[in-house]
Amino acid sequence: MLHAAVKPLEDSDNMKNSFLLYWTRVFTIVELEARKLRQDPTELLMRGVQPALWLLIFGQAFSRIRGIPTDGISYMAFLTPGILAQSITFISIFFGIAIIWEKDMGLLQKVLTTPIRISSLVLGKMFSASLRSISQLIVIILLALLLGVRLHWGIGNILGVCFSVIVGASFFSGLSMVLASLMRTRERMMGIGQLITMPLFFSSNALYPLSIMPAWLKVVAMMNPMSYLVDSLRILLVGTVSSQLLLDWGVLIGACGLILFLNTRLFKRITN
């Protein structure tokens, strides 16, 4: 009787230990990526140039066009979340190149010989991409403030923006790793990354609202995960009238789950 009572407690402890070990390994991968960034912080500064140009040139020019409906806010305020989403996507979609480089250097093979589960390795890599995206968030927000863009600064808004950035970066970096598993070389990965980034951007609601899109483009935008990232950031940063924030987050989280599943099935192909 005593043994029968103790066994469920042991099983519960084992499950708890396994859970803690799993997440410890996930955040160990994140920590390793953070160390890389600390060794070369200039990468973060250089990556801030492109979104700055979009806001300074494109945003300033298109602010003079009154034909784009923006729900009563300035076009610069409308554009800022879109440029942030663009920056997150562009950084994350080329994350697979770093994975292939690690494979070519033999680093990935060494990691895979450890007891770490593929899913925890992939999830750690997905989360680590959000470190670069958080830096872009800081750069773009500071630039928007310098340009006089009015943003919402509530604690809930800031936490929500950070959550959207992390989930969005995790999805697109996970997508990049799926592509890396299929492409297997840096040259192919660079080509496919360049092929899909602009269509993702221009077929989303980053530059213009869904209401002015032709019917076929509106359908594409509704299937584009970037649109949900843009929408969640826009709701939180500039307060556009919408009740679908939970829907945006739900779509992004579901997309992350699907990408994580695909990566656990395909990831070892990179090293073959």
C-alpha positions in Angstrom: 0.0 0.0 0.0 2.8 2.4 1.0 4.7 1.6 -2.2 1.6 2.2 -4.3 1.1 5.6 -2.6 4.8 6.7 -3.1 5.0 5.8 -6.8 2.6 8.5 -8.0 4.7 11.1 -6.1 7.9 9.8 -7.7 6.3 10.0 -11.2 5.2 13.6 -10.4 8.7 14.6 -9.3 10.2 13.0 -12.4 7.7 14.9 -14.6 8.6 18.2 -12.8 12.3 17.5 -13.1 11.9 16.7 -16.8 9.9 19.9 -17.4 12.5 22.0 -15.6 15.4 20.3 -17.4 13.7 20.9 -20.8 13.3 24.7 -20.2 16.8 25.0 -18.7 18.2 23.6 -21.9 16.0 26.0 -23.9 17.3 29.0 -22.1 20.9 27.7 -22.2 20.6 28.0 -26.0 19.2 31.5 -25.6 22.1 32.4 -23.3 24.7 31.1 -25.9 23.1 33.3 -28.6 23.2 36.3 -26.2 26.9 35.8 -25.7 27.4 35.9 -29.4 25.6 39.3 -29.6 27.7 40.7 -26.7 30.8 39.8 -28.6 29.7 41.7 -31.7 27.2 44.4 -30.8 27.9 46.3 -34.0 25.6 43.8 -35.8 22.6 45.2 -33.9 23.5 48.8 -34.8 24.0 48.0 -38.5 20.6 46.2 -38.6 19.0 49.4 -37.3 19.9 51.3 -40.4 17.3 49.8 -42.8 14.2 50.5 -40.6 15.6 54.0 -39.9 15.7 54.7 -43.6 12.2 53.4 -44.1 10.8 55.7 -41.4 12.9 58.7 -42.4 12.5 58.6 -46.2 9.4 56.5 -47.0 7.4 57.5 -43.9 8.2 61.2 -44.3 7.3 61.2 -48.0 4.1 59.1 -47.7 2.9 61.2 -44.8 2.1 63.9 -47.3 -0.3 61.6 -49.2 -3.8 62.0 -47.7 -5.4 59.2 -49.7 -4.4 56.3 -47.3 -7.0 55.7 -44.6 -5.3 55.4 -41.2 -8.2 55.4 -38.7 -7.6 59.0 -37.6 -3.9 58.7 -36.8 -0.9 60.1 -38.7 0.6 58.0 -41.4 3.9 57.9 -39.5 2.1 56.4 -36.5 0.4 54.0 -38.8 3.7 53.0 -40.4 5.9 52.6 -37.3 4.4 49.2 -36.2 4.6 48.0 -39.9 8.3 48.9 -40.1 8.9 47.2 -36.7 7.2 44.1 -38.0 9.3 44.3 -41.3 12.5 44.6 -39.3 11.6 41.6 -37.1 10.7 39.5 -40.2 13.8 40.4 -42.2 16.2 39.7 -39.3 14.5 36.4 -38.4 14.0 35.0 -41.9 17.8 34.8 -42.5 18.4 33.1 -39.1 18.7 29.8 -41.0 21.9 31.0 -42.5 23.5 31.0 -39.1 22.2 27.5 -38.5 23.8 26.3 -41.7 27.1 28.1 -40.8 27.1 26.2 -37.5 26.6 23.0 -39.4 29.5 23.8 -41.7 31.7 24.6 -38.7 30.8 21.3 -37.0 29.2 23.1 -34.0 25.7 21.8 -34.7 26.8 18.2 -34.9 28.5 18.5 -31.5 25.3 19.9 -29.9 23.2 17.1 -31.4 25.5 14.5 -29.7 24.4 15.8 -26.3 21.2 14.6 -24.6 19.4 17.8 -25.6 16.0 17.2 -27.3 15.6 18.5 -30.8 12.5 20.5 -29.8 14.3 22.3 -26.9 17.2 23.1 -29.2 14.9 24.5 -31.9 12.8 26.4 -29.4 15.9 27.9 -27.9 17.0 29.0 -31.3 13.6 30.5 -32.1 13.6 32.4 -28.8 17.1 33.6 -29.3 16.1 35.3 -32.6 13.9 37.6 -30.5 16.9 39.1 -28.8 17.9 40.8 -32.0 14.3 41.8 -32.6 14.0 43.4 -29.2 17.0 45.5 -30.1 15.2 46.6 -33.2 12.2 47.5 -31.1 14.3 49.8 -29.1 15.9 51.5 -32.1 12.6 52.0 -33.9 10.7 53.3 -30.9 13.5 55.8 -30.1 13.5 57.0 -33.7 9.7 57.3 -33.8 9.9 59.4 -30.7 12.5 61.7 -32.3 10.2 62.1 -35.3 7.3 63.1 -33.0 5.2 59.9 -33.4 2.7 59.5 -30.5 2.8 56.1 -29.0 1.1 54.4 -26.1 3.3 53.9 -23.1 1.2 51.9 -20.7 2.9 49.0 -18.9 0.4 46.6 -20.4 1.1 48.0 -23.9 4.8 47.7 -23.5 4.6 44.1 -22.2 2.2 43.2 -25.0 4.5 44.7 -27.6 7.4 42.7 -26.3 5.2 39.5 -26.4 4.3 40.2 -30.0 7.9 40.8 -30.9 9.0 37.5 -29.2 6.3 35.4 -30.8 6.7 37.0 -34.2 10.5 36.6 -34.2 10.1 33.0 -33.0 7.8 32.2 -35.9 9.9 33.7 -38.7 13.1 32.3 -37.3 11.5 28.9 -37.0 10.3 29.2 -40.6 13.9 30.1 -41.6 15.1 26.9 -39.9 12.6 24.8 -41.8 13.9 26.4 -45.0 17.5 25.8 -43.9 16.6 22.1 -43.4 15.4 21.9 -47.0 18.0 24.2 -48.7 21.1 23.0 -46.7 23.5 25.5 -48.1 24.0 29.2 -47.3 23.8 30.3 -50.9 20.4 28.6 -51.4 19.2 29.9 -48.1 20.2 33.5 -49.0 18.3 33.2 -52.3 15.1 31.8 -50.9 15.2 34.4 -48.0 15.5 37.2 -50.5 12.7 35.7 -52.6 10.1 35.6 -49.8 10.9 38.7 -47.7 9.5 41.4 -50.0 6.3 39.4 -50.9 5.7 38.9 -47.2 6.1 42.6 -46.6 4.1 44.0 -49.5 1.3 41.5 -49.1 0.7 42.4 -45.5 -1.0 45.4 -43.9 2.4 47.0 -43.0 2.2 49.9 -45.5 -1.5 50.2 -46.1 -4.7 48.9 -44.5 -6.7 45.9 -45.7 -9.6 48.1 -46.6 -7.9 49.6 -49.7 -6.5 46.3 -51.0 -8.0 44.5 -54.0 -10.0 41.4 -53.1 -7.3 38.9 -54.1 -4.6 40.8 -52.1 -6.8 41.0 -49.1 -7.1 37.2 -49.1 -3.3 36.8 -49.4 -2.9 39.3 -46.5 -5.3 37.4 -44.3 -3.2 34.3 -44.8 0.1 36.1 -44.2 1.3 35.8 -40.6 3.1 39.1 -40.9 -0.3 40.8 -41.1 -1.2 39.5 -37.6 2.1 40.6 -36.2 1.6 44.1 -37.7 -2.0 44.3 -36.4 -1.0 43.3 -32.9 1.8 45.9 -32.8 -0.5 48.6 -34.2 -3.2 48.0 -31.7 -0.7 48.1 -28.8 1.5 51.0 -30.0 -0.9 53.4 -31.5 -4.2 52.2 -30.3 -6.0 51.5 -33.6 -9.6 50.5 -33.0 -9.7 46.7 -33.1 -11.0 43.9 -31.0 -8.9 41.1 -32.5 -5.6 41.3 -30.5 -6.3 37.9 -29.0 -7.0 36.6 -32.5 -3.6 38.0 -33.7 -1.8 36.4 -30.8 -3.6 33.1 -31.2 -2.7 32.9 -34.9 1.0 33.7 -34.2 1.2 31.2 -31.3 -0.5 28.6 -33.4 1.9 29.3 -36.3 4.8 28.9 -33.8 3.5 25.6 -32.7 3.2 24.3 -36.3 6.7 25.5 -37.1 8.2 23.9 -34.0 6.5 20.6 -35.0 7.9 20.8 -38.5 11.4 21.6 -37.2 11.5 18.6 -34.9 10.8 16.5 -37.9 13.2 18.2 -40.3 16.0 19.6 -38.2 18.4 16.7 -38.5 18.3 16.9 -42.3 20.6 20.0 -42.0 23.5 17.8 -40.8 22.9 15.0 -43.3 
